[in-house]
Amino acid sequence: MKIHIKTLITFFIITLLLSCDSNDGSFNDDPLILKKIESETSHSKYNEKGQFVNNQSINNEDSLVTFDITYNEKNRRSTYFSLLGQTERIREYVYDESGKIIKIKPSSNNQYEEPVLIYSYDSNIITTENQEHKFVFTFEDDTYEVLKRFQTINLSSEEIVFEESYIYINGNLHKNIISIGEDFLNKSGTYKYDNRRNPRAEGDKINFINKILERTYSGSLTTMLSDLGSNNRINVPQSNNKIVLEYNNRNYPIKETVFNQNGDQLSQLIFKYY
């Protein structure tokens, strides 16, 4: 009888451990594909490959702003930004045969003039420049997946006017260090994460990399890099705001709510999947 009781207890403990393990961030299930991220003022849509394709948002003037991305068979991507139905900006993203971005070409019909951005590759470093500055992206290696340092160099003086480096833990941006220049909105800070799947990065990592590489002004890249990690960010170190997430049974977030230090809700996102 005692043996049976011990067996039952052992079975119960194993079952409990397995049950707990299914909610501790283990990724045994097939990945879900992100379909939509919605808030009160913004709706982002993703295609069946998990690639971002559309965002509609309300700006400060209560006008509807639409941002679209289209993909073609040559792995090139065109984007346009329209305000009140009028197209303001069209960009074509050109890739080489290996899939690396080599050029961002604005339309000559754009409302505002923009330079053509041409990207140069040298080992683990990618560079581009506009009329005033050169931008240097130093990666961990030549797979260009982990950004280690970002620099902005003044073309006239050849002086570094902004420099930020990055430390990662378990595939997540752990800390950013601004050593030259400043960014009033994104200062040096330490980031915290959950141990669940990050749907933003799983299906759409190439778009995050493109967003980073098309940055043509001095400033921190941490907002994008903290969304690029393996897991979901749960803090905002610059303001000490707290991010609370709710999950489905597949370890994916279904709701993200941001609270300030007083416990007041600042924003909320709803995640939907295919």
C-alpha positions as CSV (number, residue, x, y, z in Angstrom):
1,M,0.0,0.0,0.0
2,K,2.8,2.3,0.9
3,I,4.5,1.5,-2.4
4,H,1.3,2.5,-4.3
5,I,1.0,5.7,-2.4
6,K,4.7,6.6,-3.1
7,T,4.0,5.8,-6.8
8,L,1.0,8.0,-6.9
9,I,2.8,10.8,-5.2
10,T,5.7,10.5,-7.6
11,F,3.3,10.5,-10.6
12,F,1.6,13.6,-9.2
13,I,4.8,15.5,-8.8
14,I,6.0,14.6,-12.3
15,T,2.6,15.7,-13.7
16,L,2.8,18.9,-11.8
17,L,6.3,19.7,-13.0
18,L,5.3,19.0,-16.6
19,S,2.2,21.2,-16.2
20,C,4.4,24.0,-14.8
21,D,6.9,23.6,-17.6
22,S,4.3,24.1,-20.2
23,N,3.8,27.7,-18.9
24,D,7.4,28.6,-18.1
25,G,8.4,29.8,-21.6
26,S,9.3,26.5,-23.1
27,F,8.8,26.5,-26.9
28,N,7.7,23.0,-27.6
29,D,4.7,24.0,-29.8
30,D,4.9,25.0,-33.4
31,P,5.2,28.8,-33.7
32,L,2.1,30.9,-34.1
33,I,2.1,33.6,-36.8
34,L,1.3,37.1,-35.8
35,K,-1.8,38.6,-37.6
36,K,-2.6,41.9,-35.9
37,I,-1.5,44.2,-33.1
38,E,-4.3,46.6,-32.1
39,S,-4.6,49.6,-29.7
40,E,-7.2,52.4,-29.3
41,T,-5.3,54.5,-31.9
42,S,-3.4,52.1,-34.0
43,H,-3.8,48.8,-36.0
44,S,-0.9,46.9,-37.4
45,K,-1.4,43.9,-39.8
46,Y,0.9,41.1,-40.8
47,N,0.7,38.7,-43.7
48,E,0.6,34.9,-43.4
49,K,4.5,34.8,-43.3
50,G,4.4,37.0,-40.2
51,Q,5.7,40.0,-42.2
52,F,4.5,43.5,-41.3
53,V,2.3,44.9,-44.2
54,N,0.1,47.7,-42.9
55,N,-0.4,50.2,-40.1
56,Q,-3.2,52.6,-39.6
57,S,-3.0,55.1,-36.8
58,I,-4.4,58.4,-35.6
59,N,-1.9,61.2,-35.3
60,N,-2.0,64.3,-33.0
61,E,-4.3,66.1,-35.4
62,D,-6.8,63.2,-35.3
63,S,-5.9,62.4,-38.9
64,L,-5.7,58.8,-40.2
65,V,-2.1,57.9,-41.2
66,T,-1.5,54.8,-43.2
67,F,1.8,53.0,-43.7
68,D,2.0,50.0,-46.2
69,I,4.6,47.6,-47.3
70,T,4.3,45.5,-50.4
71,Y,6.5,42.5,-51.4
72,N,7.4,41.2,-54.9
73,E,8.9,38.0,-56.2
74,K,12.4,39.5,-56.3
75,N,12.5,40.1,-52.6
76,R,12.3,43.8,-53.0
77,R,10.1,45.8,-50.9
78,S,8.3,49.1,-51.6
79,T,6.9,51.2,-48.8
80,Y,4.7,54.3,-48.8
81,F,3.4,56.6,-46.2
82,S,0.1,58.4,-46.9
83,L,-1.7,61.1,-44.9
84,L,-5.4,61.8,-45.6
85,G,-5.2,59.6,-48.7
86,Q,-2.3,61.5,-50.2
87,T,0.9,59.7,-50.8
88,E,3.8,61.5,-49.2
89,R,6.7,59.0,-49.3
90,I,7.5,56.0,-51.4
91,R,10.7,54.0,-50.9
92,E,12.0,50.9,-52.8
93,Y,14.2,48.5,-50.9
94,V,16.7,46.8,-53.1
95,Y,18.5,43.5,-52.1
96,D,21.3,41.5,-53.5
97,E,21.1,37.8,-54.4
98,S,22.0,36.8,-50.9
99,G,19.1,38.9,-49.4
100,K,21.3,41.7,-48.0
101,I,19.9,45.2,-48.4
102,I,22.1,47.3,-50.7
103,K,20.0,50.4,-51.5
104,I,16.9,52.3,-50.3
105,K,15.7,54.4,-53.2
106,P,13.1,57.1,-52.6
107,S,10.6,58.0,-55.3
108,S,11.4,61.2,-57.2
109,N,7.7,62.1,-56.7
110,N,7.9,62.2,-52.9
111,Q,6.6,65.3,-51.2
112,Y,9.9,65.7,-49.3
113,E,13.3,65.1,-50.9
114,E,15.3,62.2,-49.5
115,P,18.7,60.9,-50.3
116,V,19.3,57.5,-51.9
117,L,20.9,55.3,-49.2
118,I,23.6,52.9,-50.5
119,Y,25.0,50.3,-48.1
120,S,28.5,49.1,-48.0
121,Y,29.6,45.8,-46.4
122,D,33.0,45.2,-44.9
123,S,33.3,42.0,-42.7
124,N,30.9,42.7,-39.8
125,I,30.4,46.4,-40.5
126,I,27.7,48.1,-42.6
127,T,27.9,51.8,-43.5
128,T,25.7,54.3,-45.3
129,E,25.5,58.1,-45.4
130,N,23.4,61.1,-46.2
131,Q,24.5,64.6,-47.1
132,E,25.8,65.4,-43.6
133,H,26.6,62.2,-41.7
134,K,28.0,58.7,-42.1
135,F,26.3,55.9,-40.1
136,V,28.3,52.9,-39.0
137,F,26.6,49.7,-37.8
138,T,29.0,47.2,-36.2
139,F,27.6,43.7,-35.8
140,E,28.8,40.7,-33.8
141,D,29.8,38.9,-37.1
142,D,29.0,38.9,-40.8
143,T,25.6,37.3,-40.4
144,Y,24.5,40.9,-39.4
145,E,22.0,39.6,-36.8
146,V,23.4,41.1,-33.5
147,L,24.2,44.8,-33.5
148,K,27.0,45.7,-31.1
149,R,27.6,49.4,-31.8
150,F,26.0,52.3,-33.7
151,Q,28.0,55.4,-34.6
152,T,27.1,58.7,-36.3
153,I,30.1,60.5,-37.9
154,N,30.0,64.1,-39.1
155,L,31.3,64.1,-42.7
156,S,32.8,67.6,-42.6
157,S,34.8,67.2,-39.3
158,E,35.0,63.4,-39.4
159,E,34.1,63.6,-35.7
160,I,31.9,60.9,-34.0
161,V,28.9,62.8,-32.8
162,F,26.9,59.8,-31.4
163,E,28.0,56.4,-30.2
164,E,25.9,53.7,-28.6
165,S,27.0,50.1,-27.7
166,Y,24.8,47.1,-26.8
167,I,25.0,44.2,-24.4
168,Y,22.8,41.1,-24.9
169,I,21.8,38.2,-22.6
170,N,20.0,35.1,-24.0
171,G,19.3,36.9,-27.3
172,N,17.8,40.0,-25.7
173,L,19.1,43.5,-25.5
174,H,20.1,43.7,-21.8
175,K,21.8,47.1,-21.7
176,N,22.6,50.1,-23.9
177,I,25.5,52.4,-23.3
178,I,25.6,55.9,-24.9
179,S,29.3,56.9,-24.7
180,I,29.2,59.9,-27.1
181,G,26.4,62.4,-27.6
182,E,22.9,62.0,-26.1
183,D,19.4,61.0,-26.7
184,F,16.9,62.8,-24.4
185,L,14.2,60.1,-24.9
186,N,16.4,57.0,-24.8
187,K,19.2,57.2,-22.3
188,S,21.5,54.4,-21.1
189,G,19.4,51.7,-19.3
190,T,18.9,48.1,-18.4
191,Y,16.1,46.1,-20.0
192,K,14.1,43.2,-18.5
193,Y,12.2,40.5,-20.3
194,D,9.8,37.6,-19.7
195,N,10.6,34.0,-20.8
196,R,7.9,33.7,-23.5
197,R,7.9,33.9,-27.3
198,N,8.3,37.3,-28.9
199,P,5.9,37.4,-31.9
200,R,7.2,40.7,-33.2
201,A,10.6,39.2,-34.0
202,E,9.8,35.6,-34.9
203,G,8.2,36.3,-38.3
204,D,9.5,39.7,-39.2
205,K,13.1,40.1,-38.2
206,I,14.3,41.3,-41.6
207,N,11.9,44.3,-41.3
208,F,13.4,45.3,-37.9
209,I,16.9,45.1,-39.4
210,N,15.8,47.3,-42.3
211,K,14.3,49.8,-39.9
212,I,17.6,50.0,-38.0
213,L,19.6,50.4,-41.2
214,E,17.5,53.2,-42.6
215,R,18.1,55.3,-39.5
216,T,19.6,58.5,-40.9
217,Y,19.9,60.7,-37.7
218,S,21.8,60.6,-34.5
219,G,20.0,58.8,-31.7
220,S,19.4,55.6,-29.8
221,L,18.3,52.4,-31.5
222,T,17.1,50.7,-28.3
223,T,13.4,51.0,-28.9
224,M,13.8,48.8,-32.0
225,L,16.5,46.5,-30.6
226,S,14.5,45.7,-27.4
227,D,11.6,44.5,-29.7
228,L,14.0,42.3,-31.7
229,G,14.9,39.9,-28.9
230,S,13.9,36.3,-28.2
231,N,11.5,37.4,-25.5
232,N,9.1,40.2,-24.6
233,R,10.3,43.4,-22.8
234,I,8.6,44.0,-19.4
235,N,10.1,47.4,-18.4
236,V,10.8,50.9,-19.8
237,P,14.1,51.8,-18.0
238,Q,14.1,55.4,-19.1
239,S,10.8,56.2,-17.4
240,N,10.5,53.2,-14.9
241,N,7.2,52.3,-16.5
242,K,6.1,48.7,-16.1
243,I,4.8,46.4,-18.8
244,V,2.4,43.6,-17.9
245,L,1.7,40.8,-20.3
246,E,-1.0,38.2,-20.6
247,Y,-0.4,35.0,-22.6
248,N,-2.3,32.2,-24.4
249,N,-1.6,28.5,-23.8
250,R,1.1,28.6,-26.5
251,N,3.3,31.0,-24.6
252,Y,2.5,34.0,-26.8
253,P,1.4,37.4,-25.5
254,I,-2.2,38.3,-26.2
255,K,-2.3,41.5,-24.2
256,E,0.4,44.1,-23.3
257,T,-0.4,46.9,-20.8
258,V,1.9,49.7,-19.8
259,F,1.6,51.3,-16.4
260,N,3.4,54.2,-14.9
261,Q,5.0,54.4,-11.4
262,N,1.7,55.3,-9.9
263,G,-0.1,52.3,-11.4
264,D,-2.0,54.3,-14.0
265,Q,-2.6,52.6,-17.3
266,L,-0.8,54.4,-20.2
267,S,-1.4,52.1,-23.1
268,Q,-2.6,48.6,-24.1
269,L,-1.9,46.4,-27.1
270,I,-3.9,43.3,-28.2
271,F,-2.1,40.6,-30.1
272,K,-4.0,38.3,-32.6
273,Y,-2.7,35.3,-34.5
274,Y,-3.5,33.2,-37.6
